[in-house]
Amino acid sequence: MTIAIYPGSFDPITNGHIDIAKRGASIFDELVLGVYDRPNKQILFTVAERVRLAKKAVAHLKNVRVVPYSGLQPRMRRKSERK
């Protein structure tokens, strides 16, 4: 099983983000969309709001999972695999 990680702040999630997620979902068995909780920029939405919006936006992509993460991206992958 091939798993890809698509990390970002997704503040807010856009049609461009959804297009990339759709393309990734068609290539990989699973796509983990990682919503970074502390981007180094001014954010509009909380991490919980961004996760909720992202889940709603990619709900039609059955092999896409949305998870919040903090810290380094390699750790995000390991944490998301435990769920």
Biopython code that builds the backbone (N, CA, C, O; Angstrom):
import numpy as np
from Bio.PDB.StructureBuilder import StructureBuilder

atoms = [
    (1, "MET", "N", (0.839, -1.175, 0.000)),
    (1, "MET", "CA", (0.000, 0.000, 0.000)),
    (1, "MET", "C", (0.885, 1.240, 0.000)),
    (1, "MET", "O", (1.765, 1.385, 0.849)),
    (2, "THR", "N", (0.648, 2.127, -0.950)),
    (2, "THR", "CA", (1.416, 3.368, -1.005)),
    (2, "THR", "C", (0.619, 4.495, -0.360)),
    (2, "THR", "O", (-0.553, 4.717, -0.664)),
    (3, "ILE", "N", (1.298, 5.196, 0.542)),
    (3, "ILE", "CA", (0.680, 6.310, 1.253)),
    (3, "ILE", "C", (1.476, 7.566, 0.937)),
    (3, "ILE", "O", (2.704, 7.575, 1.020)),
    (4, "ALA", "N", (0.760, 8.626, 0.574)),
    (4, "ALA", "CA", (1.393, 9.915, 0.316)),
    (4, "ALA", "C", (0.922, 10.919, 1.354)),
    (4, "ALA", "O", (-0.193, 10.829, 1.869)),
    (5, "ILE", "N", (1.787, 11.874, 1.652)),
    (5, "ILE", "CA", (1.451, 12.935, 2.597)),
    (5, "ILE", "C", (1.391, 14.251, 1.836)),
    (5, "ILE", "O", (2.302, 14.592, 1.081)),
    (6, "TYR", "N", (0.313, 14.977, 2.044)),
    (6, "TYR", "CA", (0.143, 16.302, 1.456)),
    (6, "TYR", "C", (0.025, 17.298, 2.619)),
    (6, "TYR", "O", (-1.080, 17.538, 3.107)),
    (7, "PRO", "N", (1.142, 17.878, 3.067)),
    (7, "PRO", "CA", (1.111, 18.791, 4.207)),
    (7, "PRO", "C", (0.864, 20.232, 3.780)),
    (7, "PRO", "O", (1.207, 20.638, 2.669)),
    (8, "GLY", "N", (0.268, 20.986, 4.676)),
    (8, "GLY", "CA", (0.069, 22.399, 4.417)),
    (8, "GLY", "C", (-0.713, 23.047, 5.536)),
    (8, "GLY", "O", (-1.188, 22.377, 6.453)),
    (9, "SER", "N", (-0.844, 24.375, 5.450)),
    (9, "SER", "CA", (-1.639, 25.079, 6.450)),
    (9, "SER", "C", (-3.121, 25.067, 6.065)),
    (9, "SER", "O", (-3.986, 25.076, 6.941)),
    (10, "PHE", "N", (-3.414, 25.048, 4.780)),
    (10, "PHE", "CA", (-4.784, 24.987, 4.269)),
    (10, "PHE", "C", (-5.661, 26.043, 4.952)),
    (10, "PHE", "O", (-6.709, 25.733, 5.519)),
    (11, "ASP", "N", (-5.205, 27.288, 4.881)),
    (11, "ASP", "CA", (-5.869, 28.393, 5.571)),
    (11, "ASP", "C", (-6.269, 29.496, 4.601)),
    (11, "ASP", "O", (-5.543, 30.479, 4.453)),
    (12, "PRO", "N", (-7.384, 29.353, 3.957)),
    (12, "PRO", "CA", (-8.323, 28.228, 3.926)),
    (12, "PRO", "C", (-7.958, 27.261, 2.811)),
    (12, "PRO", "O", (-7.092, 27.551, 1.986)),
    (13, "ILE", "N", (-8.619, 26.117, 2.790)),
    (13, "ILE", "CA", (-8.426, 25.169, 1.699)),
    (13, "ILE", "C", (-9.055, 25.773, 0.439)),
    (13, "ILE", "O", (-10.134, 26.362, 0.495)),
    (14, "THR", "N", (-8.374, 25.620, -0.682)),
    (14, "THR", "CA", (-8.829, 26.232, -1.935)),
    (14, "THR", "C", (-9.120, 25.163, -2.979)),
    (14, "THR", "O", (-8.842, 23.982, -2.771)),
    (15, "ASN", "N", (-9.681, 25.591, -4.102)),
    (15, "ASN", "CA", (-9.915, 24.662, -5.211)),
    (15, "ASN", "C", (-8.602, 24.077, -5.714)),
    (15, "ASN", "O", (-8.568, 22.928, -6.153)),
    (16, "GLY", "N", (-7.529, 24.848, -5.656)),
    (16, "GLY", "CA", (-6.214, 24.341, -6.052)),
    (16, "GLY", "C", (-5.750, 23.215, -5.147)),
    (16, "GLY", "O", (-5.223, 22.209, -5.623)),
    (17, "HIS", "N", (-5.944, 23.378, -3.843)),
    (17, "HIS", "CA", (-5.599, 22.315, -2.892)),
    (17, "HIS", "C", (-6.420, 21.057, -3.184)),
    (17, "HIS", "O", (-5.888, 19.946, -3.188)),
    (18, "ILE", "N", (-7.708, 21.240, -3.426)),
    (18, "ILE", "CA", (-8.592, 20.105, -3.693)),
    (18, "ILE", "C", (-8.175, 19.400, -4.977)),
    (18, "ILE", "O", (-8.213, 18.172, -5.047)),
    (19, "ASP", "N", (-7.780, 20.158, -5.987)),
    (19, "ASP", "CA", (-7.328, 19.565, -7.250)),
    (19, "ASP", "C", (-6.077, 18.712, -7.032)),
    (19, "ASP", "O", (-5.974, 17.607, -7.565)),
    (20, "ILE", "N", (-5.137, 19.222, -6.255)),
    (20, "ILE", "CA", (-3.923, 18.449, -5.972)),
    (20, "ILE", "C", (-4.265, 17.193, -5.173)),
    (20, "ILE", "O", (-3.710, 16.125, -5.430)),
    (21, "ALA", "N", (-5.177, 17.315, -4.205)),
    (21, "ALA", "CA", (-5.604, 16.146, -3.423)),
    (21, "ALA", "C", (-6.263, 15.112, -4.330)),
    (21, "ALA", "O", (-6.020, 13.914, -4.182)),
    (22, "LYS", "N", (-7.086, 15.560, -5.259)),
    (22, "LYS", "CA", (-7.758, 14.647, -6.188)),
    (22, "LYS", "C", (-6.730, 13.911, -7.060)),
    (22, "LYS", "O", (-6.845, 12.706, -7.284)),
    (23, "ARG", "N", (-5.741, 14.640, -7.538)),
    (23, "ARG", "CA", (-4.689, 14.017, -8.357)),
    (23, "ARG", "C", (-3.883, 13.016, -7.536)),
    (23, "ARG", "O", (-3.581, 11.922, -8.011)),
    (24, "GLY", "N", (-3.536, 13.388, -6.309)),
    (24, "GLY", "CA", (-2.796, 12.477, -5.428)),
    (24, "GLY", "C", (-3.606, 11.238, -5.097)),
    (24, "GLY", "O", (-3.068, 10.131, -5.058)),
    (25, "ALA", "N", (-4.893, 11.417, -4.859)),
    (25, "ALA", "CA", (-5.768, 10.285, -4.529)),
    (25, "ALA", "C", (-5.883, 9.305, -5.686)),
    (25, "ALA", "O", (-6.106, 8.112, -5.477)),
    (26, "SER", "N", (-5.731, 9.805, -6.900)),
    (26, "SER", "CA", (-5.818, 8.909, -8.065)),
    (26, "SER", "C", (-4.515, 8.126, -8.294)),
    (26, "SER", "O", (-4.512, 7.120, -9.003)),
    (27, "ILE", "N", (-3.423, 8.586, -7.699)),
    (27, "ILE", "CA", (-2.120, 7.942, -7.887)),
    (27, "ILE", "C", (-1.783, 6.976, -6.751)),
    (27, "ILE", "O", (-1.226, 5.904, -6.986)),
    (28, "PHE", "N", (-2.124, 7.362, -5.517)),
    (28, "PHE", "CA", (-1.724, 6.597, -4.338)),
    (28, "PHE", "C", (-2.911, 5.857, -3.729)),
    (28, "PHE", "O", (-4.068, 6.225, -3.930)),
    (29, "ASP", "N", (-2.592, 4.804, -2.980)),
    (29, "ASP", "CA", (-3.646, 4.056, -2.299)),
    (29, "ASP", "C", (-4.321, 4.899, -1.219)),
    (29, "ASP", "O", (-5.531, 4.809, -1.010)),
    (30, "GLU", "N", (-3.523, 5.715, -0.540)),
    (30, "GLU", "CA", (-4.064, 6.599, 0.487)),
    (30, "GLU", "C", (-3.309, 7.914, 0.463)),
    (30, "GLU", "O", (-2.094, 7.941, 0.273)),
    (31, "LEU", "N", (-4.034, 8.997, 0.655)),
    (31, "LEU", "CA", (-3.437, 10.317, 0.741)),
    (31, "LEU", "C", (-3.789, 10.896, 2.112)),
    (31, "LEU", "O", (-4.963, 11.002, 2.469)),
    (32, "VAL", "N", (-2.770, 11.264, 2.867)),
    (32, "VAL", "CA", (-2.975, 11.879, 4.178)),
    (32, "VAL", "C", (-2.764, 13.378, 4.004)),
    (32, "VAL", "O", (-1.656, 13.837, 3.728)),
    (33, "LEU", "N", (-3.839, 14.125, 4.171)),
    (33, "LEU", "CA", (-3.770, 15.572, 4.080)),
    (33, "LEU", "C", (-3.491, 16.092, 5.493)),
    (33, "LEU", "O", (-4.365, 16.068, 6.360)),
    (34, "GLY", "N", (-2.273, 16.556, 5.706)),
    (34, "GLY", "CA", (-1.849, 17.004, 7.027)),
    (34, "GLY", "C", (-2.014, 18.490, 7.188)),
    (34, "GLY", "O", (-1.390, 19.269, 6.466)),
    (35, "VAL", "N", (-2.849, 18.898, 8.128)),
    (35, "VAL", "CA", (-3.105, 20.310, 8.399)),
    (35, "VAL", "C", (-2.177, 20.755, 9.528)),
    (35, "VAL", "O", (-2.332, 20.348, 10.680)),
    (36, "TYR", "N", (-1.213, 21.597, 9.170)),
    (36, "TYR", "CA", (-0.217, 22.047, 10.149)),
    (36, "TYR", "C", (-0.856, 23.008, 11.142)),
    (36, "TYR", "O", (-1.526, 23.963, 10.749)),
    (37, "ASP", "N", (-0.648, 22.755, 12.414)),
    (37, "ASP", "CA", (-1.354, 23.542, 13.423)),
    (37, "ASP", "C", (-0.694, 24.871, 13.770)),
    (37, "ASP", "O", (-1.349, 25.748, 14.332)),
    (38, "ARG", "N", (0.589, 25.042, 13.448)),
    (38, "ARG", "CA", (1.256, 26.292, 13.800)),
    (38, "ARG", "C", (2.075, 26.848, 12.641)),
    (38, "ARG", "O", (3.301, 26.913, 12.732)),
    (39, "PRO", "N", (1.420, 27.251, 11.556)),
    (39, "PRO", "CA", (2.201, 27.807, 10.440)),
    (39, "PRO", "C", (2.857, 29.119, 10.853)),
    (39, "PRO", "O", (2.351, 29.845, 11.709)),
    (40, "ASN", "N", (3.970, 29.400, 10.239)),
    (40, "ASN", "CA", (4.736, 30.606, 10.551)),
    (40, "ASN", "C", (4.194, 31.782, 9.734)),
    (40, "ASN", "O", (4.929, 32.436, 8.995)),
    (41, "LYS", "N", (2.897, 32.031, 9.886)),
    (41, "LYS", "CA", (2.247, 33.131, 9.191)),
    (41, "LYS", "C", (0.959, 33.476, 9.926)),
    (41, "LYS", "O", (0.504, 32.727, 10.791)),
    (42, "GLN", "N", (0.384, 34.603, 9.576)),
    (42, "GLN", "CA", (-0.899, 35.011, 10.156)),
    (42, "GLN", "C", (-1.981, 34.092, 9.601)),
    (42, "GLN", "O", (-2.115, 33.970, 8.384)),
    (43, "ILE", "N", (-2.752, 33.448, 10.465)),
    (43, "ILE", "CA", (-3.776, 32.517, 10.004)),
    (43, "ILE", "C", (-5.174, 33.071, 10.253)),
    (43, "ILE", "O", (-5.388, 33.862, 11.172)),
    (44, "LEU", "N", (-6.116, 32.648, 9.425)),
    (44, "LEU", "CA", (-7.505, 33.083, 9.539)),
    (44, "LEU", "C", (-8.323, 32.164, 10.430)),
    (44, "LEU", "O", (-9.177, 32.627, 11.187)),
    (45, "PHE", "N", (-8.064, 30.848, 10.344)),
    (45, "PHE", "CA", (-8.876, 29.847, 11.027)),
    (45, "PHE", "C", (-8.033, 29.041, 12.013)),
    (45, "PHE", "O", (-6.825, 28.885, 11.834)),
    (46, "THR", "N", (-8.691, 28.533, 13.058)),
    (46, "THR", "CA", (-7.999, 27.655, 13.993)),
    (46, "THR", "C", (-7.714, 26.327, 13.304)),
    (46, "THR", "O", (-8.264, 26.047, 12.239)),
    (47, "VAL", "N", (-6.858, 25.512, 13.907)),
    (47, "VAL", "CA", (-6.552, 24.205, 13.315)),
    (47, "VAL", "C", (-7.810, 23.343, 13.261)),
    (47, "VAL", "O", (-8.011, 22.617, 12.288)),
    (48, "ALA", "N", (-8.649, 23.406, 14.272)),
    (48, "ALA", "CA", (-9.886, 22.609, 14.273)),
    (48, "ALA", "C", (-10.808, 23.029, 13.133)),
    (48, "ALA", "O", (-11.421, 22.184, 12.482)),
    (49, "GLU", "N", (-10.905, 24.331, 12.894)),
    (49, "GLU", "CA", (-11.735, 24.822, 11.787)),
    (49, "GLU", "C", (-11.159, 24.397, 10.443)),
    (49, "GLU", "O", (-11.899, 24.001, 9.542)),
    (50, "ARG", "N", (-9.831, 24.481, 10.307)),
    (50, "ARG", "CA", (-9.192, 24.104, 9.040)),
    (50, "ARG", "C", (-9.341, 22.613, 8.769)),
    (50, "ARG", "O", (-9.548, 22.210, 7.624)),
    (51, "VAL", "N", (-9.238, 21.791, 9.808)),
    (51, "VAL", "CA", (-9.430, 20.347, 9.648)),
    (51, "VAL", "C", (-10.871, 20.066, 9.225)),
    (51, "VAL", "O", (-11.110, 19.277, 8.311)),
    (52, "ARG", "N", (-11.823, 20.709, 9.888)),
    (52, "ARG", "CA", (-13.240, 20.503, 9.559)),
    (52, "ARG", "C", (-13.531, 20.924, 8.124)),
    (52, "ARG", "O", (-14.217, 20.205, 7.398)),
    (53, "LEU", "N", (-13.019, 22.078, 7.707)),
    (53, "LEU", "CA", (-13.227, 22.551, 6.339)),
    (53, "LEU", "C", (-12.576, 21.617, 5.314)),
    (53, "LEU", "O", (-13.160, 21.329, 4.269)),
    (54, "ALA", "N", (-11.373, 21.150, 5.619)),
    (54, "ALA", "CA", (-10.670, 20.244, 4.707)),
    (54, "ALA", "C", (-11.406, 18.915, 4.588)),
    (54, "ALA", "O", (-11.538, 18.380, 3.487)),
    (55, "LYS", "N", (-11.886, 18.375, 5.705)),
    (55, "LYS", "CA", (-12.629, 17.110, 5.656)),
    (55, "LYS", "C", (-13.870, 17.243, 4.789)),
    (55, "LYS", "O", (-14.194, 16.350, 4.005)),
    (56, "LYS", "N", (-14.550, 18.353, 4.936)),
    (56, "LYS", "CA", (-15.752, 18.591, 4.135)),
    (56, "LYS", "C", (-15.404, 18.726, 2.650)),
    (56, "LYS", "O", (-16.122, 18.220, 1.788)),
    (57, "ALA", "N", (-14.298, 19.413, 2.363)),
    (57, "ALA", "CA", (-13.901, 19.667, 0.979)),
    (57, "ALA", "C", (-13.452, 18.412, 0.238)),
    (57, "ALA", "O", (-13.611, 18.322, -0.979)),
    (58, "VAL", "N", (-12.889, 17.438, 0.962)),
    (58, "VAL", "CA", (-12.387, 16.229, 0.297)),
    (58, "VAL", "C", (-13.215, 14.992, 0.636)),
    (58, "VAL", "O", (-12.769, 13.868, 0.405)),
    (59, "ALA", "N", (-14.402, 15.187, 1.175)),
    (59, "ALA", "CA", (-15.251, 14.058, 1.582)),
    (59, "ALA", "C", (-15.568, 13.121, 0.417)),
    (59, "ALA", "O", (-15.789, 11.928, 0.625)),
    (60, "HIS", "N", (-15.591, 13.646, -0.792)),
    (60, "HIS", "CA", (-15.887, 12.814, -1.965)),
    (60, "HIS", "C", (-14.704, 11.932, -2.377)),
    (60, "HIS", "O", (-14.863, 11.033, -3.204)),
    (61, "LEU", "N", (-13.534, 12.179, -1.814)),
    (61, "LEU", "CA", (-12.338, 11.387, -2.116)),
    (61, "LEU", "C", (-12.174, 10.351, -1.008)),
    (61, "LEU", "O", (-11.658, 10.666, 0.065)),
    (62, "LYS", "N", (-12.599, 9.144, -1.256)),
    (62, "LYS", "CA", (-12.699, 8.116, -0.218)),
    (62, "LYS", "C", (-11.357, 7.665, 0.355)),
    (62, "LYS", "O", (-11.315, 7.155, 1.474)),
    (63, "ASN", "N", (-10.269, 7.840, -0.377)),
    (63, "ASN", "CA", (-8.964, 7.402, 0.124)),
    (63, "ASN", "C", (-8.117, 8.571, 0.645)),
    (63, "ASN", "O", (-6.893, 8.470, 0.720)),
    (64, "VAL", "N", (-8.770, 9.668, 0.998)),
    (64, "VAL", "CA", (-8.074, 10.822, 1.570)),
    (64, "VAL", "C", (-8.481, 10.956, 3.027)),
    (64, "VAL", "O", (-9.664, 10.956, 3.367)),
    (65, "ARG", "N", (-7.459, 11.072, 3.887)),
    (65, "ARG", "CA", (-7.674, 11.226, 5.321)),
    (65, "ARG", "C", (-7.076, 12.556, 5.748)),
    (65, "ARG", "O", (-5.951, 12.878, 5.366)),
    (66, "VAL", "N", (-7.806, 13.326, 6.528)),
    (66, "VAL", "CA", (-7.345, 14.634, 6.998)),
    (66, "VAL", "C", (-6.963, 14.517, 8.465)),
    (66, "VAL", "O", (-7.755, 14.058, 9.289)),
    (67, "VAL", "N", (-5.739, 14.938, 8.787)),
    (67, "VAL", "CA", (-5.271, 14.895, 10.175)),
    (67, "VAL", "C", (-4.533, 16.188, 10.511)),
    (67, "VAL", "O", (-3.819, 16.729, 9.666)),
    (68, "PRO", "N", (-4.698, 16.687, 11.733)),
    (68, "PRO", "CA", (-3.883, 17.822, 12.154)),
    (68, "PRO", "C", (-2.512, 17.314, 12.586)),
    (68, "PRO", "O", (-2.379, 16.166, 13.010)),
    (69, "TYR", "N", (-1.499, 18.158, 12.480)),
    (69, "TYR", "CA", (-0.183, 17.761, 12.979)),
    (69, "TYR", "C", (0.614, 18.987, 13.393)),
    (69, "TYR", "O", (0.323, 20.110, 12.981)),
    (70, "SER", "N", (1.625, 18.744, 14.216)),
    (70, "SER", "CA", (2.559, 19.790, 14.607)),
    (70, "SER", "C", (3.951, 19.189, 14.557)),
    (70, "SER", "O", (4.114, 17.969, 14.561)),
    (71, "GLY", "N", (4.926, 20.032, 14.512)),
    (71, "GLY", "CA", (6.302, 19.539, 14.484)),
    (71, "GLY", "C", (6.738, 19.148, 13.085)),
    (71, "GLY", "O", (6.273, 19.708, 12.092)),
    (72, "LEU", "N", (7.639, 18.177, 13.025)),
    (72, "LEU", "CA", (8.223, 17.761, 11.755)),
    (72, "LEU", "C", (7.281, 16.843, 10.981)),
    (72, "LEU", "O", (6.550, 16.053, 11.578)),
    (73, "GLN", "N", (7.298, 16.945, 9.661)),
    (73, "GLN", "CA", (6.413, 16.143, 8.829)),
    (73, "GLN", "C", (6.642, 14.636, 8.957)),
    (73, "GLN", "O", (5.661, 13.893, 8.941)),
    (74, "PRO", "N", (7.869, 14.143, 9.081)),
    (74, "PRO", "CA", (8.031, 12.693, 9.265)),
    (74, "PRO", "C", (7.333, 12.168, 10.518)),
    (74, "PRO", "O", (6.828, 11.045, 10.515)),
    (75, "ARG", "N", (7.297, 12.948, 11.569)),
    (75, "ARG", "CA", (6.579, 12.547, 12.779)),
    (75, "ARG", "C", (5.076, 12.562, 12.549)),
    (75, "ARG", "O", (4.355, 11.736, 13.109)),
    (76, "MET", "N", (4.599, 13.491, 11.733)),
    (76, "MET", "CA", (3.180, 13.556, 11.407)),
    (76, "MET", "C", (2.737, 12.252, 10.767)),
    (76, "MET", "O", (1.662, 11.742, 11.084)),
    (77, "ARG", "N", (3.532, 11.717, 9.889)),
    (77, "ARG", "CA", (3.172, 10.478, 9.206)),
    (77, "ARG", "C", (3.061, 9.332, 10.212)),
    (77, "ARG", "O", (2.102, 8.561, 10.185)),
    (78, "ARG", "N", (4.034, 9.232, 11.082)),
    (78, "ARG", "CA", (4.008, 8.141, 12.059)),
    (78, "ARG", "C", (2.807, 8.266, 12.987)),
    (78, "ARG", "O", (2.171, 7.259, 13.296)),
    (79, "LYS", "N", (2.480, 9.471, 13.440)),
    (79, "LYS", "CA", (1.323, 9.678, 14.304)),
    (79, "LYS", "C", (0.038, 9.343, 13.570)),
    (79, "LYS", "O", (-0.859, 8.738, 14.158)),
    (80, "SER", "N", (-0.079, 9.714, 12.314)),
    (80, "SER", "CA", (-1.326, 9.483, 11.575)),
    (80, "SER", "C", (-1.527, 8.010, 11.277)),
    (80, "SER", "O", (-2.666, 7.571, 11.119)),
    (81, "GLU", "N", (-0.458, 7.235, 11.194)),
    (81, "GLU", "CA", (-0.581, 5.804, 10.927)),
    (81, "GLU", "C", (-1.122, 5.056, 12.135)),
    (81, "GLU", "O", (-1.695, 3.976, 11.987)),
    (82, "ARG", "N", (-0.947, 5.618, 13.339)),
    (82, "ARG", "CA", (-1.405, 4.958, 14.557)),
    (82, "ARG", "C", (-2.908, 5.015, 14.721)),
    (82, "ARG", "O", (-3.475, 4.211, 15.462)),
    (83, "LYS", "N", (-3.572, 5.948, 14.045)),
    (83, "LYS", "CA", (-5.008, 6.143, 14.230)),
    (83, "LYS", "C", (-5.821, 5.113, 13.507)),
    (83, "LYS", "O", (-7.050, 5.144, 13.567)),
]
sb = StructureBuilder()
sb.init_structure("model")
sb.init_model(0)
sb.init_chain("A")
sb.init_seg("    ")
for serial, (resi, resn, name, xyz) in enumerate(atoms, 1):
    if name == "N":
        sb.init_residue(resn, " ", resi, " ")
    sb.init_atom(name, np.array(xyz, "f"), 0.0, 1.0, " ", f" {name:<3s}", serial, name[0])
structure = sb.get_structure()
